[in-house]
């Protein structure tokens, strides 16, 4: 009987609607003491021994964008745009 139950639960686990019930989403508090989920942010500095935070300019995000003054291009690509053939640079 246990073998039949394991096979049936395995088949249900692969189903469209039952798959998330057997494996719940792991949260930051659900793991052991070494598990850190994070929140998809990058570090921009370090913590000091006195509880402060020092920002490192080398770790800060720096976005370099060209000057778009007088540009005739639009900020999006239309769905009906045609494909453009680009020659490879030699």
Chimera marker file (.cmm) of the C-alpha trace (Angstrom):
<marker_set name="trace">
<marker id="1" x="0.000" y="0.000" z="0.000" r="1" g="1" b="0" radius="0.5"/>
<marker id="2" x="2.761" y="2.575" z="0.762" r="1" g="1" b="0" radius="0.5"/>
<marker id="3" x="4.244" y="2.027" z="-2.699" r="1" g="1" b="0" radius="0.5"/>
<marker id="4" x="0.914" y="2.785" z="-4.353" r="1" g="1" b="0" radius="0.5"/>
<marker id="5" x="0.572" y="5.923" z="-2.237" r="1" g="1" b="0" radius="0.5"/>
<marker id="6" x="4.063" y="7.123" z="-3.215" r="1" g="1" b="0" radius="0.5"/>
<marker id="7" x="3.369" y="6.547" z="-6.889" r="1" g="1" b="0" radius="0.5"/>
<marker id="8" x="0.018" y="8.322" z="-6.734" r="1" g="1" b="0" radius="0.5"/>
<marker id="9" x="1.425" y="11.289" z="-4.829" r="1" g="1" b="0" radius="0.5"/>
<marker id="10" x="4.277" y="11.483" z="-7.338" r="1" g="1" b="0" radius="0.5"/>
<marker id="11" x="1.837" y="11.567" z="-10.219" r="1" g="1" b="0" radius="0.5"/>
<marker id="12" x="-0.234" y="14.226" z="-8.514" r="1" g="1" b="0" radius="0.5"/>
<marker id="13" x="2.898" y="16.257" z="-7.812" r="1" g="1" b="0" radius="0.5"/>
<marker id="14" x="3.553" y="16.442" z="-11.545" r="1" g="1" b="0" radius="0.5"/>
<marker id="15" x="0.006" y="17.604" z="-12.206" r="1" g="1" b="0" radius="0.5"/>
<marker id="16" x="-0.984" y="21.083" z="-13.256" r="1" g="1" b="0" radius="0.5"/>
<marker id="17" x="-2.833" y="22.096" z="-10.107" r="1" g="1" b="0" radius="0.5"/>
<marker id="18" x="-1.324" y="19.988" z="-7.316" r="1" g="1" b="0" radius="0.5"/>
<marker id="19" x="2.378" y="20.683" z="-7.816" r="1" g="1" b="0" radius="0.5"/>
<marker id="20" x="2.681" y="23.601" z="-5.379" r="1" g="1" b="0" radius="0.5"/>
<marker id="21" x="0.969" y="21.822" z="-2.479" r="1" g="1" b="0" radius="0.5"/>
<marker id="22" x="3.700" y="19.264" z="-1.882" r="1" g="1" b="0" radius="0.5"/>
<marker id="23" x="6.602" y="21.730" z="-2.028" r="1" g="1" b="0" radius="0.5"/>
<marker id="24" x="5.705" y="25.031" z="-0.361" r="1" g="1" b="0" radius="0.5"/>
<marker id="25" x="7.594" y="28.199" z="-1.180" r="1" g="1" b="0" radius="0.5"/>
<marker id="26" x="10.582" y="28.629" z="1.120" r="1" g="1" b="0" radius="0.5"/>
<marker id="27" x="10.675" y="31.820" z="3.150" r="1" g="1" b="0" radius="0.5"/>
<marker id="28" x="13.518" y="33.485" z="4.956" r="1" g="1" b="0" radius="0.5"/>
<marker id="29" x="12.323" y="32.188" z="8.330" r="1" g="1" b="0" radius="0.5"/>
<marker id="30" x="11.700" y="28.632" z="7.097" r="1" g="1" b="0" radius="0.5"/>
<marker id="31" x="15.343" y="27.711" z="6.474" r="1" g="1" b="0" radius="0.5"/>
<marker id="32" x="18.118" y="26.864" z="8.915" r="1" g="1" b="0" radius="0.5"/>
<marker id="33" x="20.403" y="29.470" z="10.480" r="1" g="1" b="0" radius="0.5"/>
<marker id="34" x="22.679" y="29.540" z="7.416" r="1" g="1" b="0" radius="0.5"/>
<marker id="35" x="19.868" y="30.234" z="4.925" r="1" g="1" b="0" radius="0.5"/>
<marker id="36" x="19.522" y="33.845" z="3.742" r="1" g="1" b="0" radius="0.5"/>
<marker id="37" x="17.010" y="34.445" z="1.009" r="1" g="1" b="0" radius="0.5"/>
<marker id="38" x="17.720" y="38.116" z="0.430" r="1" g="1" b="0" radius="0.5"/>
<marker id="39" x="15.561" y="40.526" z="-1.511" r="1" g="1" b="0" radius="0.5"/>
<marker id="40" x="17.365" y="40.823" z="-4.879" r="1" g="1" b="0" radius="0.5"/>
<marker id="41" x="19.284" y="43.944" z="-3.881" r="1" g="1" b="0" radius="0.5"/>
<marker id="42" x="22.974" y="44.516" z="-4.301" r="1" g="1" b="0" radius="0.5"/>
<marker id="43" x="25.210" y="45.798" z="-1.530" r="1" g="1" b="0" radius="0.5"/>
<marker id="44" x="26.526" y="49.316" z="-1.917" r="1" g="1" b="0" radius="0.5"/>
<marker id="45" x="28.753" y="49.399" z="1.131" r="1" g="1" b="0" radius="0.5"/>
<marker id="46" x="29.575" y="47.644" z="4.379" r="1" g="1" b="0" radius="0.5"/>
<marker id="47" x="28.513" y="47.631" z="8.007" r="1" g="1" b="0" radius="0.5"/>
<marker id="48" x="30.919" y="49.068" z="10.548" r="1" g="1" b="0" radius="0.5"/>
<marker id="49" x="31.713" y="47.588" z="13.941" r="1" g="1" b="0" radius="0.5"/>
<marker id="50" x="29.840" y="50.439" z="15.671" r="1" g="1" b="0" radius="0.5"/>
<marker id="51" x="26.566" y="49.837" z="13.837" r="1" g="1" b="0" radius="0.5"/>
<marker id="52" x="27.026" y="52.347" z="11.045" r="1" g="1" b="0" radius="0.5"/>
<marker id="53" x="27.037" y="51.839" z="7.307" r="1" g="1" b="0" radius="0.5"/>
<marker id="54" x="29.739" y="53.097" z="4.946" r="1" g="1" b="0" radius="0.5"/>
<marker id="55" x="28.825" y="53.480" z="1.266" r="1" g="1" b="0" radius="0.5"/>
<marker id="56" x="31.546" y="52.442" z="-1.157" r="1" g="1" b="0" radius="0.5"/>
<marker id="57" x="31.409" y="54.523" z="-4.390" r="1" g="1" b="0" radius="0.5"/>
<marker id="58" x="32.979" y="51.656" z="-6.338" r="1" g="1" b="0" radius="0.5"/>
<marker id="59" x="29.992" y="49.430" z="-5.497" r="1" g="1" b="0" radius="0.5"/>
<marker id="60" x="27.299" y="52.013" z="-6.337" r="1" g="1" b="0" radius="0.5"/>
<marker id="61" x="25.371" y="51.590" z="-9.568" r="1" g="1" b="0" radius="0.5"/>
<marker id="62" x="26.467" y="54.069" z="-12.226" r="1" g="1" b="0" radius="0.5"/>
<marker id="63" x="24.293" y="54.245" z="-15.336" r="1" g="1" b="0" radius="0.5"/>
<marker id="64" x="25.979" y="55.807" z="-18.364" r="1" g="1" b="0" radius="0.5"/>
<marker id="65" x="23.472" y="56.878" z="-21.014" r="1" g="1" b="0" radius="0.5"/>
<marker id="66" x="24.199" y="58.751" z="-24.238" r="1" g="1" b="0" radius="0.5"/>
<marker id="67" x="22.847" y="62.228" z="-24.883" r="1" g="1" b="0" radius="0.5"/>
<marker id="68" x="19.545" y="61.774" z="-26.747" r="1" g="1" b="0" radius="0.5"/>
<marker id="69" x="19.091" y="65.442" z="-27.659" r="1" g="1" b="0" radius="0.5"/>
<marker id="70" x="17.789" y="65.748" z="-31.217" r="1" g="1" b="0" radius="0.5"/>
<marker id="71" x="17.378" y="61.988" z="-31.690" r="1" g="1" b="0" radius="0.5"/>
<marker id="72" x="14.678" y="60.965" z="-34.181" r="1" g="1" b="0" radius="0.5"/>
<marker id="73" x="14.147" y="57.494" z="-32.684" r="1" g="1" b="0" radius="0.5"/>
<marker id="74" x="11.158" y="56.632" z="-30.536" r="1" g="1" b="0" radius="0.5"/>
<marker id="75" x="11.597" y="55.072" z="-27.064" r="1" g="1" b="0" radius="0.5"/>
<marker id="76" x="9.899" y="51.797" z="-28.038" r="1" g="1" b="0" radius="0.5"/>
<marker id="77" x="9.747" y="49.282" z="-30.871" r="1" g="1" b="0" radius="0.5"/>
<marker id="78" x="6.399" y="48.734" z="-32.553" r="1" g="1" b="0" radius="0.5"/>
<marker id="79" x="5.031" y="45.200" z="-32.825" r="1" g="1" b="0" radius="0.5"/>
<marker id="80" x="4.562" y="45.591" z="-36.582" r="1" g="1" b="0" radius="0.5"/>
<marker id="81" x="8.127" y="46.659" z="-37.267" r="1" g="1" b="0" radius="0.5"/>
<marker id="82" x="10.014" y="44.846" z="-40.014" r="1" g="1" b="0" radius="0.5"/>
<marker id="83" x="13.219" y="42.893" z="-39.482" r="1" g="1" b="0" radius="0.5"/>
<marker id="84" x="16.398" y="44.730" z="-40.405" r="1" g="1" b="0" radius="0.5"/>
<marker id="85" x="19.356" y="42.814" z="-41.835" r="1" g="1" b="0" radius="0.5"/>
<marker id="86" x="22.594" y="43.928" z="-40.209" r="1" g="1" b="0" radius="0.5"/>
<marker id="87" x="25.942" y="43.148" z="-41.822" r="1" g="1" b="0" radius="0.5"/>
<marker id="88" x="28.589" y="41.676" z="-39.566" r="1" g="1" b="0" radius="0.5"/>
<marker id="89" x="31.520" y="43.963" z="-38.760" r="1" g="1" b="0" radius="0.5"/>
<marker id="90" x="34.890" y="42.767" z="-40.030" r="1" g="1" b="0" radius="0.5"/>
<link id1="1" id2="2" r="1" g="1" b="0" radius="0.2"/>
<link id1="2" id2="3" r="1" g="1" b="0" radius="0.2"/>
<link id1="3" id2="4" r="1" g="1" b="0" radius="0.2"/>
<link id1="4" id2="5" r="1" g="1" b="0" radius="0.2"/>
<link id1="5" id2="6" r="1" g="1" b="0" radius="0.2"/>
<link id1="6" id2="7" r="1" g="1" b="0" radius="0.2"/>
<link id1="7" id2="8" r="1" g="1" b="0" radius="0.2"/>
<link id1="8" id2="9" r="1" g="1" b="0" radius="0.2"/>
<link id1="9" id2="10" r="1" g="1" b="0" radius="0.2"/>
<link id1="10" id2="11" r="1" g="1" b="0" radius="0.2"/>
<link id1="11" id2="12" r="1" g="1" b="0" radius="0.2"/>
<link id1="12" id2="13" r="1" g="1" b="0" radius="0.2"/>
<link id1="13" id2="14" r="1" g="1" b="0" radius="0.2"/>
<link id1="14" id2="15" r="1" g="1" b="0" radius="0.2"/>
<link id1="15" id2="16" r="1" g="1" b="0" radius="0.2"/>
<link id1="16" id2="17" r="1" g="1" b="0" radius="0.2"/>
<link id1="17" id2="18" r="1" g="1" b="0" radius="0.2"/>
<link id1="18" id2="19" r="1" g="1" b="0" radius="0.2"/>
<link id1="19" id2="20" r="1" g="1" b="0" radius="0.2"/>
<link id1="20" id2="21" r="1" g="1" b="0" radius="0.2"/>
<link id1="21" id2="22" r="1" g="1" b="0" radius="0.2"/>
<link id1="22" id2="23" r="1" g="1" b="0" radius="0.2"/>
<link id1="23" id2="24" r="1" g="1" b="0" radius="0.2"/>
<link id1="24" id2="25" r="1" g="1" b="0" radius="0.2"/>
<link id1="25" id2="26" r="1" g="1" b="0" radius="0.2"/>
<link id1="26" id2="27" r="1" g="1" b="0" radius="0.2"/>
<link id1="27" id2="28" r="1" g="1" b="0" radius="0.2"/>
<link id1="28" id2="29" r="1" g="1" b="0" radius="0.2"/>
<link id1="29" id2="30" r="1" g="1" b="0" radius="0.2"/>
<link id1="30" id2="31" r="1" g="1" b="0" radius="0.2"/>
<link id1="31" id2="32" r="1" g="1" b="0" radius="0.2"/>
<link id1="32" id2="33" r="1" g="1" b="0" radius="0.2"/>
<link id1="33" id2="34" r="1" g="1" b="0" radius="0.2"/>
<link id1="34" id2="35" r="1" g="1" b="0" radius="0.2"/>
<link id1="35" id2="36" r="1" g="1" b="0" radius="0.2"/>
<link id1="36" id2="37" r="1" g="1" b="0" radius="0.2"/>
<link id1="37" id2="38" r="1" g="1" b="0" radius="0.2"/>
<link id1="38" id2="39" r="1" g="1" b="0" radius="0.2"/>
<link id1="39" id2="40" r="1" g="1" b="0" radius="0.2"/>
<link id1="40" id2="41" r="1" g="1" b="0" radius="0.2"/>
<link id1="41" id2="42" r="1" g="1" b="0" radius="0.2"/>
<link id1="42" id2="43" r="1" g="1" b="0" radius="0.2"/>
<link id1="43" id2="44" r="1" g="1" b="0" radius="0.2"/>
<link id1="44" id2="45" r="1" g="1" b="0" radius="0.2"/>
<link id1="45" id2="46" r="1" g="1" b="0" radius="0.2"/>
<link id1="46" id2="47" r="1" g="1" b="0" radius="0.2"/>
<link id1="47" id2="48" r="1" g="1" b="0" radius="0.2"/>
<link id1="48" id2="49" r="1" g="1" b="0" radius="0.2"/>
<link id1="49" id2="50" r="1" g="1" b="0" radius="0.2"/>
<link id1="50" id2="51" r="1" g="1" b="0" radius="0.2"/>
<link id1="51" id2="52" r="1" g="1" b="0" radius="0.2"/>
<link id1="52" id2="53" r="1" g="1" b="0" radius="0.2"/>
<link id1="53" id2="54" r="1" g="1" b="0" radius="0.2"/>
<link id1="54" id2="55" r="1" g="1" b="0" radius="0.2"/>
<link id1="55" id2="56" r="1" g="1" b="0" radius="0.2"/>
<link id1="56" id2="57" r="1" g="1" b="0" radius="0.2"/>
<link id1="57" id2="58" r="1" g="1" b="0" radius="0.2"/>
<link id1="58" id2="59" r="1" g="1" b="0" radius="0.2"/>
<link id1="59" id2="60" r="1" g="1" b="0" radius="0.2"/>
<link id1="60" id2="61" r="1" g="1" b="0" radius="0.2"/>
<link id1="61" id2="62" r="1" g="1" b="0" radius="0.2"/>
<link id1="62" id2="63" r="1" g="1" b="0" radius="0.2"/>
<link id1="63" id2="64" r="1" g="1" b="0" radius="0.2"/>
<link id1="64" id2="65" r="1" g="1" b="0" radius="0.2"/>
<link id1="65" id2="66" r="1" g="1" b="0" radius="0.2"/>
<link id1="66" id2="67" r="1" g="1" b="0" radius="0.2"/>
<link id1="67" id2="68" r="1" g="1" b="0" radius="0.2"/>
<link id1="68" id2="69" r="1" g="1" b="0" radius="0.2"/>
<link id1="69" id2="70" r="1" g="1" b="0" radius="0.2"/>
<link id1="70" id2="71" r="1" g="1" b="0" radius="0.2"/>
<link id1="71" id2="72" r="1" g="1" b="0" radius="0.2"/>
<link id1="72" id2="73" r="1" g="1" b="0" radius="0.2"/>
<link id1="73" id2="74" r="1" g="1" b="0" radius="0.2"/>
<link id1="74" id2="75" r="1" g="1" b="0" radius="0.2"/>
<link id1="75" id2="76" r="1" g="1" b="0" radius="0.2"/>
<link id1="76" id2="77" r="1" g="1" b="0" radius="0.2"/>
<link id1="77" id2="78" r="1" g="1" b="0" radius="0.2"/>
<link id1="78" id2="79" r="1" g="1" b="0" radius="0.2"/>
<link id1="79" id2="80" r="1" g="1" b="0" radius="0.2"/>
<link id1="80" id2="81" r="1" g="1" b="0" radius="0.2"/>
<link id1="81" id2="82" r="1" g="1" b="0" radius="0.2"/>
<link id1="82" id2="83" r="1" g="1" b="0" radius="0.2"/>
<link id1="83" id2="84" r="1" g="1" b="0" radius="0.2"/>
<link id1="84" id2="85" r="1" g="1" b="0" radius="0.2"/>
<link id1="85" id2="86" r="1" g="1" b="0" radius="0.2"/>
<link id1="86" id2="87" r="1" g="1" b="0" radius="0.2"/>
<link id1="87" id2="88" r="1" g="1" b="0" radius="0.2"/>
<link id1="88" id2="89" r="1" g="1" b="0" radius="0.2"/>
<link id1="89" id2="90" r="1" g="1" b="0" radius="0.2"/>
</marker_set>
